Amino acid sequence: MATSRRPGAHHCGIDAAMDVIGGRWKVLVLWALNEKPSRFGELRRLIPGVTEKVLTSQLRELEEDGIVHRHVYDQVPPRVEYSLTPRGVSLNDALAPLGAWGRQHLLDGEPLTGTGARVGAHRAVGNG
C-alpha cells in the first residue's frame, strides 16, 4: 500500500497518485523500467543528470510504495535488478496519456508559455 510522505489525508485520487510519483526522477525511472528490468547502473545511464544518491532514494520510495520490485541475486559479486510490479505497470499505463499529451503539446507542438525553456528537460528517457 502507498505510504504518504505528506501529513494529512489525500484530497483526491490525483493527489494520492502525485504523492507516489512526485519527485523529479520517479516518472523517468518508471518509463525506463517499462522497457525491461534494469540494474542500478543501467538506470543511471538511461536517466542522465540523476545522482547516485537521488536515484537510490527514488528507487527506495517506489519500492516502499509497491511500484518497483528490487531483486537481489544470490551471487558474488552481488547483483541487484529493479523491475515494475503489477502496480507499477498499471501506473505506467495511467501515465501513458500524460506522455502523449506532452509529446503533442510540448515536444511536437508549440510551448505552453514564453520560450518553452523547460520543455525537453526530460527527453533522455523513452517516448514519455
N, C-alpha and C positions, 0 to 999 in steps of 0.2 A: 504494500500500500504506500502511496506517496506520502512523504513526510514534509510538512510545511516548514519552511525556513523563516516564515514571517509570522509575527504574532497575530492572533485574531483569526476568525473564520474567513473562508473564501466567500466572495460575494456572488460568484457565478462560475460556470464551467471554464470560461476563458481565463478567469483569474486563477483557478486551480491549475490549469494547464500551463499557464505562464510561470507559475511557481516552480514547475518541474523543468521547463525548458529555458527559464530565464538565465541569463549569462551570455556573454559574447560568443562562446565557443560551442555550447551544447548542441545547437541545431547542426552545426558543421560536423560534429562528432557523429550525430545520428545519420546524416547523409553519407559520411564516409563508411560507416558500418553497414549501411543499407546494401552496399555492393557485395561485401564479404566480411567474415570475421577478420580482425586485424590485430597485430601486435602493437605495443605502445610506440615503437619506433616508426612503424608504418603510418600510424595515425599522425605522428608529428610531421612526417614528410607530406602527408596529404593536406595538412592544415598549417600552411606557412604562417609564422608570426606567433603561434601559441607557444608559451614557455612550458618547460617540463613540469614545473610546479603547478601551473594553472591547469594543464591537461590532466594531471593526476587528480587534482581537486574536482574537476568537472566529471571525470570518469567515476570517481567515488560517489559523488552525489547522484549520478544517473544509475549507478548500481544500487544505492540505497533506495531509490525510488522504483526499483524493479524494471527499469528501462534497458539497462545493459547488464549482460552476464559476464563475469570475469572467470575464466577457466585457467587454473594453474595446472600445468602438466607435471607429472611426477618424473622429472628427469634432471640431469645435470649437464650443462648449466640450466637453471630454472627457465621455463618458458611460460609466458602468460599471454592469453589471447582474449580479446574482447569481442562480443557479438551482441546482437539485439535479442532481447527476449520477445515473446509474442506481444507483450505490451509495447515494447519498443517498435516493433514492426507496425503495430496499429497506430502508434503516434506518428511514425513516418508517413503512413497512409493519410493521416489527417493533415500533415504538413505539406503534402504534395500540391494541393490547390494554392497554398500560400506561395510556394515556389513558382508555380505557373503564373500567379499574379505578378510576382516580382520580375519574372522574365518579360511578361507582356508590357508592363507599365514602367519598368525601370531599366531593364537591360536592352530591350528591343525598341522601346518607345521613348517618349520624352521624360526627362526627370520631373519629379513632382514639384520641386521648387528650385529657384536660382540656377546654379551651375550643376547641381547634382553631384557635388563633390563626394558625398558619402556613397553614392552608387558605385558598386564594384569593389567595395571593401572586402567582400567575402566571395569573390568569384573563383577562388582557387579550387574549391571542392565541388565536384559534380555539376549537375544542371540545376541544382536547387537555387 
